[in-house]
Amino acid sequence: MDLFDKFKIWVLLVCLISQLNHGFYLPGSYPHKHAIGGALSVKVNSLTSIDTEIPFSYYSLPFCKPQEGVKDSAENLGELLVGDRIENSPYRFKMYTNETDIFLCKTKPLSAHEFKILKKRIDEMYQVNLILDNLPAIRYTTKQGYFLHWTGYPVGVKLQDSYYVFNHLKFTVLVHKYEETNVVGVMGTGDATEVIPTGGKSGSNMPGYMVVGFEVVPCSFQHNTESVKNLKMYDRYPSAIKCDPSSVAMAVKEGEPVAFTYEVEFVESDIKWPSRWDAYLKMEGAKVHWFSILNSLMVITFLAGIVFVILLRTVRRDLTRYEELDKEAQAQMNEELSGWKLVVGDVFRAPTNVSLLCVMVGDGVQILGMSVVTILFAALGFMSPASRGTLITGMLFFYMILGIAAGYVAVRLWRTIGCGDKKGWASVSWKAACFFPGIAFLILTTLNFLLWGSHSTGAIPFSLFVILILLWFCISVPLTLVGGYFGAKAPHIEYPVRTNQIPREIPPQKYPSWLLVLGAGTLPFGTLFIELFFIMSSIWMGRVYYVFGFLFIVLILLVVVCAEVSLVLTYMHLCVEDWKWWWKSFFASGSVSIYIFLYSINYLVFDLKSLSGPVSATLYLGYSLFMVLAIMLATGTVGFLSSFWFVHYLFSNVKLD
């Protein structure tokens, strides 16, 4: 208990520091010191578009390639899964050295295929994503009086049936002076680093700077073909280039080359290293998040009142038998209690498809545990966007480790329903290990074939497929079987009452019970639909989502609402002598997934209006279906476990005649 208290104090201190210090975060990176004149390398990521949601390689378009050839950067599992393909680029800077009118290259005359694909990418609003010292290039624009910022810049623009490409880039690099002089500086972008000593003598004041901002302004400039004929890469353009982002000049035509140039300016900034991501992570609409939480708290309070009344009434009425009440009052109470008391011999009767229920509950515990742990670590700053792919990698890691919880819960529930019978525990464990991953594998494989057919970088490479399968069968499956073994060894939960041999007939109901179950999902949906909008916008609109503190609070509130909703509905079913509560308690809270899927369709129709093509729509619906399945298992598990506890508590603590 002392250790647990220390852990709580540590977590509270971390949260307090993160609130007091605006720039505090734990992204797993450290300041990179660059000496004046030191080389800075710009990298390129996949081309992305909110119009298609299909990423493509940067060099799939006729852009300039580096002299040393295209090389892939080391990427983690999460980056590969989300479609990131980080490669080197020909853009080269020197720290704190302003350069203008730098010639990059002149492409070969555009072939019919290159011209066609370039026009298509412009029509589909593809963005070029550049990275300097692990910071994405950011572009500022003004629209209708609002100051907006975007990551990346468009490939080009279409005006009056003509296509223009942005072939001149104006970079602004914000730097901050390195404040510690007696420290070894690190030069690089986080992918490959080179250690550079600050000086030969102790106490040397060798100046150095850190990159704290990376801005880009794209321009379309008509180059003189004759002027660039004899220029080599990084030569000075013979005349001054005026970068005007409000006008376009470089029209692309089939059979004609395109010349690319750039300029870079370094500006010293007051932004410090820990705060350099603030421009990307500015939290907008904080009041909306708080409104969402307040709305959820109101729903929880309402349901908690109902739960409190149910428990108070049942316990109080059971205790009144020891009080001196008149016979009329006792008769009235017995009449009111007759509903759920009559199903005492059937309330723990085994449901249909016991194995499937146990497997779904086990997988739900695994998914819920993964969500809680991942969001908690992200809220504490351990999965910052500065460390690309760590969120997805962390989710996979925690999911595999928590396979032991899935096996334990599934097998122990199997033994409880089977009254302690250990037979078949290995089969239940194996099914728990393969049920959700198997469905996910089927969905993702189908979507991957579509991405392969489109030659997208979002397609999972075959080698990565093999790695995922090996992780599944070599780590997740064995851990689930280990959890199942411990579940078989653990004592099963004893029922407080016996089950009759002949099942009791359920009286006809005034309304279909499944209608009430489906309607119950509206309350959990009401607690998260506002936060769901921000998450969907982050996934599909290219925005950075980093309010994991709010998300963690909403997740806790969602768990509480799901538990209360399922508990109340289970009590209502027992009161009308409906003892088949097992599956209904699962889907009472799990039905929130239906409303989330309907909301996803609504988001596709009204918010992703520009989404084009059947492939993009299929990808969107496929990923939405995958997300909805995971949510159904997690929320359904919360509802089932809370109802199981309630029923067990009700019939073990209330004395029956």
SVG drawing of the C-alpha trace seen along z (x, -y; Angstrom):
<svg xmlns="http://www.w3.org/2000/svg" viewBox="-52 -40 94 71">
<polyline fill="none" stroke="black" stroke-width="0.4" points="0.0,0.0 2.9,-2.4 4.4,-1.7 1.0,-2.5 0.7,-5.8 4.2,-6.8 3.2,-6.0 0.1,-8.2 2.2,-11.1 4.7,-10.8 1.9,-10.9 0.3,-13.9 3.7,-15.7 4.3,-15.0 0.8,-16.3 1.4,-19.4 4.7,-20.2 3.3,-19.7 0.5,-22.2 2.8,-24.8 5.5,-24.7 4.0,-25.5 6.8,-23.9 7.3,-20.7 7.0,-17.4 8.7,-14.1 9.0,-13.3 12.1,-11.2 14.2,-13.8 16.9,-16.2 18.3,-19.5 20.4,-19.3 23.1,-21.9 24.3,-23.1 27.5,-25.1 27.3,-28.2 27.8,-27.0 27.0,-23.5 25.0,-21.5 21.3,-21.1 19.5,-18.4 15.8,-18.7 13.9,-15.4 10.7,-14.6 7.8,-12.6 4.9,-11.0 2.6,-13.2 -0.8,-13.4 -4.2,-14.6 -7.5,-15.0 -9.2,-14.5 -8.1,-10.9 -6.5,-9.8 -4.0,-7.8 -0.4,-8.7 2.2,-8.5 6.0,-8.7 7.5,-12.2 9.6,-11.0 6.5,-9.6 6.3,-13.1 9.0,-14.7 10.9,-16.5 14.6,-17.1 16.5,-14.1 19.6,-14.4 23.0,-14.0 23.9,-11.0 20.7,-9.2 17.4,-8.7 17.8,-7.0 15.2,-5.9 15.5,-7.0 15.2,-4.5 11.5,-4.3 9.8,-2.6 6.8,-0.2 4.3,-3.0 5.6,-5.2 5.4,-2.4 1.8,-1.5 0.5,-5.1 2.1,-5.4 5.1,-7.6 8.1,-7.2 10.8,-9.6 13.6,-10.1 16.4,-12.5 16.0,-15.5 18.3,-17.8 17.5,-20.8 20.6,-21.8 21.1,-24.6 24.0,-26.0 23.2,-27.0 22.6,-30.7 23.7,-31.4 21.0,-33.1 21.0,-32.1 18.8,-33.3 18.2,-32.3 19.7,-28.8 19.2,-26.7 18.2,-23.1 17.6,-21.3 15.8,-21.3 13.8,-18.2 13.7,-16.4 10.9,-17.3 7.7,-16.0 6.5,-12.8 2.8,-12.2 2.6,-10.0 4.4,-12.5 2.3,-15.3 -0.9,-13.3 0.1,-12.2 1.2,-15.7 -2.2,-17.2 -3.9,-14.4 -2.0,-15.2 -2.8,-18.9 -6.5,-18.2 -6.5,-15.9 -5.0,-18.7 -1.8,-16.7 0.5,-18.3 4.3,-18.1 5.6,-17.4 9.1,-18.5 11.0,-17.9 14.0,-19.8 15.5,-18.6 12.3,-16.5 10.1,-19.6 7.5,-19.5 7.4,-22.5 4.5,-24.8 2.7,-27.3 0.8,-30.3 -2.1,-31.7 -4.9,-34.2 -8.4,-33.3 -11.5,-35.5 -9.7,-37.4 -8.6,-34.2 -4.9,-33.4 -4.5,-29.7 -1.5,-27.3 -1.0,-24.1 1.8,-21.5 3.3,-21.2 2.4,-23.0 0.4,-22.1 2.0,-20.5 0.4,-23.1 -2.8,-24.9 -5.3,-24.9 -6.5,-28.2 -8.6,-28.6 -7.9,-25.1 -4.1,-25.6 -2.0,-23.8 0.7,-25.6 3.4,-24.0 5.1,-25.6 8.7,-25.4 10.3,-28.0 10.3,-27.6 11.0,-30.4 12.2,-28.8 12.4,-30.5 14.3,-28.7 13.7,-29.9 16.8,-29.3 17.5,-29.8 20.9,-30.2 22.3,-27.2 22.4,-28.2 24.8,-25.6 28.4,-25.9 30.2,-23.1 27.9,-20.3 28.6,-18.0 26.3,-19.2 24.4,-16.8 23.9,-17.4 21.2,-15.6 17.5,-15.1 16.8,-12.3 17.3,-9.6 21.1,-9.7 23.2,-11.9 26.8,-13.0 28.5,-14.1 30.4,-17.4 32.5,-18.7 31.8,-22.3 35.4,-23.2 38.9,-22.0 39.2,-23.7 37.0,-23.6 34.9,-26.7 34.9,-27.4 32.2,-29.8 31.8,-28.4 28.4,-29.6 25.7,-27.2 22.0,-27.2 19.0,-25.0 16.3,-24.8 13.0,-25.8 10.8,-26.6 10.6,-25.7 8.3,-27.7 7.8,-27.5 6.2,-29.8 5.6,-28.2 5.7,-30.2 5.2,-29.6 8.0,-31.3 8.6,-31.2 12.3,-30.5 14.2,-31.4 15.0,-28.1 18.2,-29.5 19.5,-30.9 19.4,-27.6 20.7,-25.5 24.3,-25.4 23.6,-25.7 24.5,-22.9 22.8,-22.0 23.3,-24.7 24.6,-27.3 23.3,-30.9 20.4,-31.8 21.6,-34.5 18.8,-36.9 16.8,-37.8 13.7,-35.7 10.7,-37.4 8.6,-35.1 5.0,-36.2 2.6,-33.6 -0.5,-35.5 0.3,-34.9 1.3,-31.9 3.5,-31.8 5.0,-28.4 2.5,-26.5 3.3,-22.8 3.0,-21.5 3.7,-18.2 7.1,-18.0 8.5,-20.9 10.9,-20.8 10.4,-22.4 13.1,-24.2 13.2,-24.3 14.8,-26.9 14.7,-27.9 15.9,-30.5 16.4,-30.2 16.5,-32.8 17.5,-32.2 15.7,-34.2 16.7,-34.2 13.7,-33.5 12.7,-33.6 11.1,-30.2 13.0,-27.7 13.6,-24.0 10.9,-22.5 8.3,-24.9 9.2,-24.5 6.2,-22.2 3.7,-24.7 3.0,-26.1 1.7,-22.6 0.0,-21.7 -2.0,-24.9 -5.2,-23.7 -8.1,-25.3 -11.6,-25.0 -10.7,-24.3 -14.2,-25.4 -15.7,-22.8 -13.7,-20.1 -14.8,-21.3 -18.4,-21.4 -18.1,-17.8 -16.8,-16.8 -19.5,-18.8 -22.1,-17.1 -20.7,-13.7 -20.7,-14.5 -24.4,-15.5 -25.2,-12.1 -23.1,-10.3 -24.8,-12.1 -28.3,-11.2 -27.4,-7.6 -25.6,-7.4 -28.8,-8.6 -30.8,-5.8 -28.2,-3.2 -28.1,-4.6 -31.9,-4.4 -31.9,-0.8 -29.3,0.3 -30.8,-1.6 -34.3,-0.3 -33.3,3.4 -31.0,3.4 -33.4,1.3 -36.3,3.4 -34.4,6.6 -33.5,5.1 -37.0,4.0 -37.9,7.6 -36.1,7.1 -38.0,4.0 -41.4,3.8 -43.8,2.8 -47.5,3.5 -48.6,6.3 -50.0,4.0 -46.6,2.4 -44.9,5.8 -47.4,7.1 -46.9,4.0 -43.1,4.4 -43.3,8.1 -45.6,7.3 -43.1,4.7 -40.1,7.1 -41.8,10.0 -40.3,9.3 -36.6,9.9 -37.1,12.3 -39.0,14.7 -36.0,15.3 -33.6,16.4 -33.5,19.9 -32.7,18.8 -30.6,15.6 -27.3,17.5 -28.4,19.9 -25.7,20.2 -26.4,18.1 -26.2,19.2 -22.8,19.1 -20.9,19.1 -17.5,19.5 -18.1,16.5 -19.2,14.3 -16.1,15.3 -13.8,14.6 -15.4,11.2 -15.2,10.2 -11.5,11.3 -10.6,9.3 -12.6,6.3 -10.5,6.3 -7.3,6.4 -8.5,3.5 -9.7,1.4 -6.5,1.9 -4.4,1.0 -6.5,-2.2 -6.2,-3.3 -2.5,-2.7 -1.7,-4.2 -3.7,-7.4 -2.3,-7.8 1.3,-7.6 0.3,-10.0 -1.3,-12.4 2.0,-12.4 3.9,-13.3 5.7,-10.0 4.2,-9.8 4.7,-13.3 4.3,-14.0 8.1,-14.8 8.6,-11.0 6.7,-9.9 5.0,-6.6 5.4,-6.1 1.6,-6.2 0.9,-3.3 4.0,-1.4 3.0,-1.8 -0.6,-0.6 0.7,2.5 3.2,3.2 0.6,2.8 -2.0,4.8 0.4,7.7 1.5,7.6 -2.1,7.4 -2.9,10.7 -2.2,12.3 -5.2,10.4 -7.4,11.4 -6.7,15.1 -7.1,14.9 -10.5,13.1 -11.9,15.3 -10.9,18.6 -12.0,17.6 -15.4,16.4 -15.6,19.7 -15.0,21.7 -17.4,19.5 -20.3,20.1 -19.3,23.8 -19.4,24.0 -15.7,24.7 -15.2,27.1 -11.6,26.7 -12.3,28.6 -11.8,26.6 -9.7,23.7 -7.0,24.0 -9.6,23.7 -11.1,20.6 -7.6,19.1 -6.8,19.8 -10.0,18.2 -9.4,15.1 -5.9,14.8 -7.3,15.0 -10.8,13.5 -10.2,9.7 -6.7,9.9 -8.1,12.3 -11.0,9.9 -8.5,7.0 -6.1,8.9 -8.9,9.7 -10.1,6.0 -6.5,4.6 -5.5,7.1 -8.4,6.2 -7.7,2.5 -4.0,3.2 -4.8,4.8 -6.5,1.6 -3.5,-0.5 -1.1,1.9 -3.2,1.5 -2.9,-2.3 0.9,-2.1 0.5,-4.1 3.0,-4.3 0.1,-3.6 0.2,0.0 1.9,2.2 5.0,3.8 5.1,7.6 8.1,7.7 6.1,5.7 3.2,8.1 5.4,11.0 6.8,9.1 3.2,8.4 2.2,12.0 5.3,13.1 4.6,10.7 1.0,12.0 1.9,15.7 5.2,15.4 4.2,12.9 0.5,12.2 -0.8,15.8 1.7,17.3 0.9,14.6 -2.8,15.2 -2.3,18.9 -0.3,18.2 -3.1,15.9 -5.6,18.7 -3.5,21.2 -3.6,18.9 -7.3,18.4 -7.8,22.2 -5.8,22.4 -7.6,19.5 -10.8,20.4 -14.0,19.7 -16.5,17.3 -19.2,19.1 -22.8,18.3 -24.8,17.2 -27.9,19.1 -28.7,22.4 -30.0,22.7 -33.2,24.7 -33.1,27.6 -36.2,26.4 -35.9,22.8 -38.6,20.4 -40.8,19.1 -40.3,15.4 -43.7,13.5 -44.6,11.6 -43.1,8.1 -44.9,4.9 -41.9,3.8 -39.0,5.7 -36.2,5.9 -33.6,5.5 -35.1,2.1 -34.3,0.9 -30.8,2.3 -30.1,0.5 -31.5,-2.7 -29.2,-2.5 -26.2,-3.3 -27.3,-6.9 -26.2,-7.8 -22.5,-6.6 -22.4,-8.2 -23.6,-11.5 -20.5,-11.6 -18.0,-11.2 -19.4,-12.6 -17.8,-16.0 -14.3,-14.5 -15.0,-12.1 -15.2,-15.0 -11.7,-16.2 -10.3,-12.7 -11.9,-12.2 -10.5,-15.6 -7.1,-14.6 -7.2,-11.3 -8.8,-12.4 -8.1,-16.2 -4.4,-16.1 -4.6,-17.9 -2.4,-17.2 -4.4,-15.8 -2.6,-16.2 -5.2,-16.9 -4.8,-13.5 -5.5,-14.8 -9.1,-15.6 -9.3,-12.3 -8.2,-10.4 -11.0,-12.1 -13.6,-11.4 -12.4,-7.7 -12.9,-7.4 -16.3,-9.1 -17.3,-6.7 -16.4,-3.7 -18.5,-5.0 -21.5,-5.7 -21.3,-2.3 -21.2,-0.6 -24.2,-2.5 -26.3,-2.1 -25.8,1.6 -26.5,2.0 -29.8,0.1 -30.9,2.0 -30.1,5.3 -32.1,4.4 -35.1,3.4 -35.0,6.7 -34.9,8.7 -37.8,6.7 -40.0,7.9 -38.8,11.5 -36.4,11.5 -33.5,13.6 -31.6,13.6 -29.4,10.7 -25.9,11.9 -25.8,10.8 -28.2,7.8 -25.8,6.4 -22.9,6.7 -24.8,5.0 -26.5,2.4 -23.2,0.5 -21.6,2.0 -24.4,0.6 -22.7,-2.8 -20.5,-1.4 -23.6,-1.5 -24.0,-5.2 -20.3,-5.8 -20.4,-4.1 -23.5,-6.1 -21.6,-9.2 -18.7,-8.1 -21.0,-7.9 -22.4,-11.4 -18.8,-12.7 -18.0,-11.2 -21.0,-12.8 -21.0,-16.2 -17.4,-16.9 -15.3,-14.9 -17.3,-16.2 -14.1,-16.4 -13.2,-12.7 -13.1,-11.3 -13.2,-7.9 -14.6,-4.5 -11.1,-3.4 -10.9,-6.4 -14.5,-5.8 -13.8,-2.1 -10.7,-2.8 -12.5,-5.2 -15.4,-2.8 -13.0,0.1 -10.9,-1.8 -14.1,-3.0 -15.5,0.5 -12.2,1.7 -12.4,-1.2 -16.1,-0.5 -15.4,3.2 -12.7,2.4 -15.0,-0.1 -17.9,2.4 -15.7,5.0 -14.3,2.5 -17.6,0.8 -19.5,4.1 -17.0,5.7 -17.4,2.8 -21.2,3.2 -21.1,6.9 -18.7,7.0 -20.6,4.2 -23.9,6.1 -22.3,9.4 -21.0,7.7 -24.4,6.2 -26.4,9.4 -23.9,11.3 -24.1,8.6 -27.9,8.4 -28.6,12.1 -25.8,12.6 -26.6,9.7 -30.3,9.7 -32.0,12.4 -34.7,14.3 -37.6,16.3"/>
</svg>
